[in-house]
Amino acid sequence: MFNCPNCQSKDIGKIGINQYYCWNCYIELTANNGLINAHQVEEDGSLSSLDDLFEEEERRYTL
């Protein structure tokens, strides 16, 4: 597993194939090709990318 790139929490739950949710800061994460993509869930259920807030190195993970 990996840490949340936003809050560094390990309190991550799996919600789908390569999709995770941080229960500490309430963002959705997608793991793909060694990179984590972070999204904020909006009130209408849509997702807004948070990737521009993090350096690529912060978003890398290894299993």
Secondary structure by P-SEA (a helix, b strand, c coil): ccccccccccccccccccbbbccccbbbbbbcccbbbbbbbccccbbbbcccccccccccccc
